[in-house]
Amino acid sequence: MFATSDESSGRSPDEPAGCPLPGIVAAFTPRLAEFAFEPGFVASVDQHAAELRELLYAQGPELLPPPLDREELSDYALGFLDALAEIGWREPVGYDFAVGRLTAICWLVREQGLLTA
């Protein structure tokens, strides 16, 4: 699918080994360029990002969600990647549910600076 090893990411020392986020960012950052000409894909990624925020972080009455936690998002991504591996998923030329979800993870990681030390 894509690299998740420490060597592929130049990970920070406090990032746990096997963290899938650098691999997801490396593999799906090129998909962000599709936002310029695929409004349906933009909407899909936006919905996935909102679902992830709600699933992982939307707790309490605050108007703004708390900052994303790299470890929680990483745990979610590992589970999602495991499920994709079990079904033999391969990245399509266009986009499907998995591409939308992985691109949303990539976008959230970049937006929140979760790979910067």
N, C-alpha and C positions, 0 to 999 in steps of 0.2 A: 504494500500500500504506500507507505512513505516512512522515512527515517524517524525514529524516536530516540535514538541513542544520544548519549551525552556528547559524543564527538561531533555530531551533525549540527549542534546548536550553539556551541560555545557557552554553555549554560553557566549560570552563576554558582558559586560554591554552596549557597544555601538552597539551591533547587534540588529536589530529590532525584536520585538516579531513576531512569525510566519514565520521566515526566514526558507525556506525549505532546505538550503544548508547543515546544519548538518545532517539532515535525509537522504538526498541523499548520502552524503559521507558515513554515517554508513551503508546504504543499499547496496551501489555499490562498496565500497572498496574491498570486496571479489572478485568481478568480475575482478579486476586488475590482480589477480593471473592467470587468463585465458590467459593473454598475452603470457605466456611462451610456450603454446602449441596450440594457435589459431591465426595464422598469419592473417587470414581473419577478425577476431574480432579486432585485433590491427589496421588494415587498416581502418575498419569501424569507430572505435573510433577516430582515427587520422583525418579522414575526417569530422566527426561531430565536433571535436574541432576546426578545421580550419573554418568550416561554422559558428560556434558560434563566433569566433574571428572576422570574417568578418562582420557578422550580427550586433554585438554589439560594436565593437571597431575599425575596420579598416577604419579610416577616415584620410585623409591627405596624404601627399607624403612621410612620414617617412618610412625608411626601416624596422624599428622594431616597432611592435605595441605598443601602450601605455599600461601601466599596467592595468590588469583587474579591474573592479570596482565591488565590492561585491554586492552593491545595485542593479546595473543593471542586473547582472547575477542572483541574487535572484528574481528580478521581472520577468525575462524571465522564470526561473524555475517554479515560481508559475503559470504562464500562461500555461506552458507546462503540468504541473501536473493537472491543471484544465481540460485541453482538454482530458488528459488520463482518468480522472475520469468520464467525460461526456460519453465517449465511453465504459466505463467499463473495461478498460485494466487491465490485470493481467500479472505479470512478467512471461515469459515463461522459460522453462528449458534451452533452447539455448539462442539465441539473435535475436532481431528484431530491427526495427528502434528506438523504444522507449528505449530499453536497451542500444543501441549504444549511443543515445543522453544523457541519464542519466549518463552513465559511463563516457562520455566525460566531462560532467559537474563536476562529481566527480574528474576526473583527473585534470581538470583546477583549481578547488578549492584547491586541494592538492599541485599542482605544483606552484601555485601563493601564497600559504600560506594565503588564504582568511579567514580562521577560526582562525588564530593565532592573539593574541592581540598585 
